[in-house]
Amino acid sequence: MNDILVELRAKLIKDKEKLLAHNKKPSNAQSKCDLTDAGDLASKLETQRNEIALYNLNQQHLEQIDLALERLKDEDALYCSSCGDSIAERLKIKPDAQRCVPCQEISESKLQHSQS
């Protein structure tokens, strides 16, 4: 396997291990504290909402890492999926990238136009 691919896969595995170690599923259990004050209840609900959002964001990141690890088994991953240019340097910064910057910008622009 290409040295760049080995390096990228090692970085992704390390990132995944960190996420797994720190991404605890939010508890739905009601705390035993007295939440009769509306401010306390609002604060607790906001904290729970933030914990759930962070957990979901981390889960999405874990899925992206898994997809990138699978893709990086093949040397084709070193090339833009749209134009075929090398993206080896971009992968060092964003290991789950599939396109070069210009092609990614075009893709995002098309997506924005289709959603409006």
N, C-alpha and C positions, 0 to 999 in steps of 0.2 A: 504494500500500500504506500502511496505517496507520503513523504514526510510531512507535507502541509496538512494532509488529511488526518494523519496520526496526531499531529499537534492540535488541530481543531477539535477532533473527537475527545482528546484528553481534557481540553478546556471545557467542553460541553458537559462531560461526565462530572467534572469538579463542580461546575455550576449547578448541575442537577442534584448532586449530593448536598450542597449548601441549602438549596431550596427545600429539599425533602426534610432536612434537619430542622428547619425553622418554620415550615408551613403547617401549622397545627389547625385542624378543623375547628371552626368556631363552635362553642358550646351553645346549645339552645336551652340549657337548663336555666330555670329562674333562680336568681340569687336570693339568699335569705334575708337580704337587707330590706329595710322598710322603704318602699318607693311611693309613699303617699304624696310626696311633694312632686308637683308637675315638672319642676326643673330637674329633679333627680331622675325622674322617669325619662324625660326627653334626653338627658345626657346619656343614660344607660342605653337607650334605643339607638342613639347616634353612634355610640361606641360599638355596639353589636353590628350595626349596618356597615361601619368602616371595617370591622374585622372580617365580615363576610365578603365585602368587596375585595379586600386584600387577598383573602384566601382564593377567591375565584380568579383574580388576576394571576396569582402564582400558579394556579392549576393550568391556566392557559399557557403560561410560560413553560411549564413542564411538558405540556403537549407539543409546543413548538420545538423544545429541545429534543424530544423523542423523534419527531419528524426529521429534524436536522441530522441527528445521529444516524438514522436510517439512510438518509440521502447521502451522507458523507462516507458511505461504504463504497461508493462508486466515484471514480475520477471525473465523471461527467458533472459532478457537483461543483467542480472548480470553474465551470463556465456558465454564463448567463443563460437561463432557460428561454429567453426571448431572442437574443441576437447571437449568442455563442461566444461573445468576448470573455476573456478571463476575468473572474471575480475573486481570485485567490487573495488579493490584498483586502478586498471588502469583507471577505469571510473572516479575516483575522479580527475585524472590528465587530462584525455582525454575523456570527457563525450560522445563523439560520437563513441568511440571505439566499435568494434564488435568482435574483436579477442584478445587473449592474445598475448604478444609480440612475442613468438616463432612462433605462427601460422601466425601472421601478416608478420613476416620476410619471412616465407616460401611463403606466398601468393604474396608478392612483388617480391620475387626472380623469381617465376614462371611467373609473369607478364612481368618482364624484359626480361626473356628468350624468351617468346612468341613474344615480340616486336622486337627482334633482328634477 
